[in-house]
Amino acid sequence: MKLYSDFAVQRARQVTADIIALALIALSVVTGIAVFSAVDQLAQFGRQLQTTGVDFRTSMTDAGTRLGGVPFIGEGISSPFTTASSAGDTLAAVGQTQQDLVRQAAIALGVGVAALPILIVLLVWIIPRLRFVSRATRTRALMRAGLTTDLLALRALTHQKVGAVTKVDPDAVSAWRRGDPVVLQRLAGLELKSVGIRAR
Protein backbone atom coordinates (compact mmCIF):
# COMPACT_ATOMS: atom_id res chain seq x y z
CA MET A 1 0.00 0.00 0.00
CA LYS A 2 1.35 3.42 -0.98
CA LEU A 3 0.22 6.13 1.42
CA TYR A 4 2.33 9.10 0.34
CA SER A 5 3.76 10.59 -2.83
CA ASP A 6 7.38 10.18 -3.90
CA PHE A 7 7.48 13.93 -4.62
CA ALA A 8 8.50 16.11 -1.67
CA VAL A 9 6.03 18.97 -2.23
CA GLN A 10 3.05 16.68 -2.79
CA ARG A 11 4.08 14.48 0.15
CA ALA A 12 4.41 17.56 2.42
CA ARG A 13 0.89 18.65 1.43
CA GLN A 14 -0.47 15.16 2.16
CA VAL A 15 1.24 14.94 5.57
CA THR A 16 0.06 18.46 6.46
CA ALA A 17 -3.52 17.63 5.43
CA ASP A 18 -3.41 14.41 7.46
CA ILE A 19 -2.17 16.24 10.58
CA ILE A 20 -4.76 19.01 10.23
CA ALA A 21 -7.58 16.50 9.65
CA LEU A 22 -6.60 14.38 12.65
CA ALA A 23 -6.26 17.51 14.81
CA LEU A 24 -9.74 18.70 13.75
CA ILE A 25 -11.20 15.27 14.52
CA ALA A 26 -9.55 15.28 17.96
CA LEU A 27 -10.79 18.83 18.62
CA SER A 28 -14.33 17.84 17.59
CA VAL A 29 -14.27 14.88 19.99
CA VAL A 30 -13.01 17.07 22.86
CA THR A 31 -15.68 19.70 22.10
CA GLY A 32 -18.38 17.03 22.01
CA ILE A 33 -17.27 15.69 25.40
CA ALA A 34 -17.23 19.24 26.83
CA VAL A 35 -20.77 19.89 25.56
CA PHE A 36 -21.94 16.55 26.99
CA SER A 37 -20.41 17.39 30.39
CA ALA A 38 -21.90 20.90 30.44
CA VAL A 39 -25.41 19.71 29.59
CA ASP A 40 -25.14 16.73 31.93
CA GLN A 41 -24.57 19.16 34.83
CA LEU A 42 -28.24 20.12 34.49
CA ALA A 43 -29.07 16.64 35.83
CA GLN A 44 -27.83 17.82 39.25
CA PHE A 45 -31.29 19.23 39.97
CA GLY A 46 -32.82 15.82 39.21
CA ARG A 47 -30.32 14.10 41.49
CA GLN A 48 -31.18 16.51 44.32
CA LEU A 49 -34.88 15.96 43.69
CA GLN A 50 -34.41 12.19 43.77
CA THR A 51 -32.36 12.35 46.99
CA THR A 52 -34.98 14.62 48.60
CA GLY A 53 -37.75 12.22 47.59
CA VAL A 54 -35.90 9.19 48.99
CA ASP A 55 -35.09 11.04 52.24
CA PHE A 56 -38.71 12.19 52.59
CA ARG A 57 -40.02 8.66 52.01
CA THR A 58 -37.57 7.23 54.54
CA SER A 59 -38.49 9.88 57.15
CA MET A 60 -42.23 9.34 56.70
CA THR A 61 -41.87 5.56 56.78
CA ASP A 62 -39.71 5.70 59.94
CA ALA A 63 -42.13 8.09 61.64
CA GLY A 64 -45.10 5.88 60.70
CA THR A 65 -43.30 2.79 62.01
CA ARG A 66 -42.49 4.47 65.36
CA LEU A 67 -45.98 5.85 65.83
CA GLY A 68 -47.47 2.53 64.81
CA GLY A 69 -46.04 1.05 67.98
CA VAL A 70 -48.13 3.35 70.24
CA PRO A 71 -50.82 1.23 71.94
CA PHE A 72 -54.45 1.65 70.88
CA ILE A 73 -53.92 4.65 68.55
CA GLY A 74 -50.73 3.63 66.75
CA GLU A 75 -52.33 2.18 63.66
CA GLY A 76 -54.51 5.24 63.08
CA ILE A 77 -51.69 7.71 63.62
CA SER A 78 -49.19 5.86 61.41
CA SER A 79 -51.56 5.64 58.42
CA PRO A 80 -51.13 9.29 57.22
CA PHE A 81 -47.32 8.94 57.44
CA THR A 82 -47.40 5.76 55.36
CA THR A 83 -49.57 7.55 52.78
CA ALA A 84 -47.26 10.57 52.79
CA SER A 85 -44.25 8.34 52.12
CA SER A 86 -45.63 7.59 48.65
CA ALA A 87 -45.21 11.29 47.83
CA GLY A 88 -41.49 10.76 48.39
CA ASP A 89 -41.57 7.92 45.83
CA THR A 90 -43.26 10.25 43.33
CA LEU A 91 -40.66 12.97 43.96
CA ALA A 92 -37.81 10.47 43.53
CA ALA A 93 -39.36 9.20 40.27
CA VAL A 94 -39.65 12.77 38.93
CA GLY A 95 -35.99 13.34 39.80
CA GLN A 96 -34.94 10.15 38.00
CA THR A 97 -37.00 11.09 34.92
CA GLN A 98 -35.36 14.52 34.81
CA GLN A 99 -31.91 12.92 34.99
CA ASP A 100 -32.78 10.51 32.18
CA LEU A 101 -34.05 13.32 29.93
CA VAL A 102 -31.00 15.48 30.58
CA ARG A 103 -28.65 12.53 29.96
CA GLN A 104 -30.35 11.78 26.62
CA ALA A 105 -30.13 15.46 25.62
CA ALA A 106 -26.47 15.60 26.68
CA ILE A 107 -25.62 12.52 24.61
CA ALA A 108 -27.52 13.82 21.56
CA LEU A 109 -25.90 17.27 21.73
CA GLY A 110 -22.42 15.90 22.47
CA VAL A 111 -22.58 13.44 19.58
CA GLY A 112 -24.09 16.06 17.26
CA VAL A 113 -21.44 18.67 18.06
CA ALA A 114 -18.65 16.11 17.51
CA ALA A 115 -20.12 14.20 14.57
CA LEU A 116 -20.93 17.07 12.18
CA PRO A 117 -17.38 18.50 11.92
CA ILE A 118 -15.92 14.98 11.83
CA LEU A 119 -18.24 14.06 8.94
CA ILE A 120 -17.25 17.21 7.03
CA VAL A 121 -13.53 16.55 7.62
CA LEU A 122 -13.89 12.94 6.49
CA LEU A 123 -15.74 13.92 3.32
CA VAL A 124 -13.21 16.63 2.42
CA TRP A 125 -10.10 14.70 3.49
CA ILE A 126 -10.54 10.93 3.51
CA ILE A 127 -12.14 10.53 0.06
CA PRO A 128 -9.26 12.20 -1.85
CA ARG A 129 -6.72 10.39 0.36
CA LEU A 130 -8.32 6.99 -0.27
CA ARG A 131 -8.51 7.74 -3.98
CA PHE A 132 -4.80 8.62 -4.03
CA VAL A 133 -3.81 5.51 -2.05
CA SER A 134 -5.92 3.28 -4.30
CA ARG A 135 -4.58 4.72 -7.58
CA ALA A 136 -0.96 4.84 -6.40
CA THR A 137 -1.04 1.29 -5.02
CA ARG A 138 -2.72 -0.07 -8.16
CA THR A 139 -0.33 1.77 -10.52
CA ARG A 140 2.74 0.60 -8.61
CA ALA A 141 1.46 -3.00 -8.75
CA LEU A 142 0.87 -2.66 -12.51
CA MET A 143 4.38 -1.27 -13.01
CA ARG A 144 5.86 -4.24 -11.17
CA ALA A 145 3.80 -6.48 -13.44
CA GLY A 146 5.32 -4.83 -16.53
CA LEU A 147 3.16 -1.78 -17.32
CA THR A 148 4.81 -0.13 -20.33
CA THR A 149 5.45 3.53 -21.12
CA ASP A 150 2.98 3.24 -23.99
CA LEU A 151 0.17 2.13 -21.67
CA LEU A 152 1.07 4.75 -19.07
CA ALA A 153 0.86 7.39 -21.80
CA LEU A 154 -2.56 6.04 -22.83
CA ARG A 155 -3.70 6.24 -19.19
CA ALA A 156 -2.53 9.87 -19.11
CA LEU A 157 -4.61 10.62 -22.22
CA THR A 158 -7.71 9.18 -20.55
CA HIS A 159 -7.16 10.28 -16.92
CA GLN A 160 -5.41 13.64 -17.01
CA LYS A 161 -6.95 17.04 -17.64
CA VAL A 162 -6.92 18.26 -21.24
CA GLY A 163 -4.87 21.33 -20.27
CA ALA A 164 -2.12 19.20 -18.74
CA VAL A 165 -2.04 16.86 -21.76
CA THR A 166 -1.87 19.71 -24.32
CA LYS A 167 1.10 21.18 -22.42
CA VAL A 168 2.96 17.97 -23.22
CA ASP A 169 1.98 18.19 -26.91
CA PRO A 170 -0.83 20.14 -28.60
CA ASP A 171 -1.73 16.99 -30.57
CA ALA A 172 -0.80 14.39 -27.95
CA VAL A 173 -3.18 11.72 -29.34
CA SER A 174 -1.51 11.79 -32.75
CA ALA A 175 1.91 11.71 -31.10
CA TRP A 176 0.82 8.67 -29.08
CA ARG A 177 -0.52 6.93 -32.24
CA ARG A 178 2.75 7.36 -34.07
CA GLY A 179 4.71 6.29 -30.97
CA ASP A 180 6.68 9.50 -30.45
CA PRO A 181 9.12 8.40 -27.70
CA VAL A 182 9.55 11.90 -26.19
CA VAL A 183 5.82 12.53 -25.94
CA LEU A 184 5.18 9.01 -24.65
CA GLN A 185 7.79 9.51 -21.95
CA ARG A 186 6.36 12.89 -20.91
CA LEU A 187 2.79 11.57 -20.87
CA ALA A 188 3.86 8.56 -18.81
CA GLY A 189 5.67 10.90 -16.41
CA LEU A 190 2.54 13.04 -16.15
CA GLU A 191 0.44 10.00 -15.23
CA LEU A 192 2.99 8.74 -12.71
CA LYS A 193 3.32 12.16 -11.07
CA SER A 194 -0.45 12.37 -10.62
CA VAL A 195 -0.36 9.16 -8.57
CA GLY A 196 2.77 10.19 -6.66
CA ILE A 197 5.21 7.77 -8.26
CA ARG A 198 8.59 9.00 -9.44
CA ALA A 199 9.56 7.57 -12.84
CA ARG A 200 12.56 5.26 -12.61
C-alpha positions, 0 to 999 in steps of 0.5 A: 500500500502506498500512502504518500507521494514520492514527490516532496512537495506533494508528500508535504501537502499530504502529511500536512492535510493528514495532521490538520484533519486528525487535529480537527477530529480530535478537537471535535471529539473534545468539544463534544465531550465538553458539551456533553459534560456541560449539559449533563450538569443540568441533571444535578437538579434531578439528582437533588430531587431524587435524593430529597424524595428518597429522604422524605419517604424514609423519614415518613416511613420511619415516623409511621413505624415508630408511631405505629407502635403506640398502643391503641392509637398507633395504627390510626396515627401511622396511616397518614405517614405511610400515605405521605411516604408515597409522595417521596416515591413520586418525587424520587421518580420525577428526579430520575425522569429529569436525569434521564431526559437530561442525559439523553439530551447531553448525549444527543448534543455531544454526539451532534457537536462532535459528529458534524465536523468529523463528517465534514472533515472525512468527506473533504479529506478521507475521500481524496486520500483513499482515492490517491492511495488506491490509484498509487497502489494499483499503478505501482502493482501494474508497473511491477507487473510490466506496465509499459510507457505506452500504456502509461501514456494512454492512461494519461490521455484518458485520466489527465486534464486536457490542459495538462495533456496539451502542455505535453503536446498540442496533438498528444493523441496523434503523437501517441498513435505514431509512438513518439518516444519523447511525448510518450515519456512525458505523458507517462511521467505526467500520469505517474506524477499524478499518482505520486510515483517517481519515474525510474 
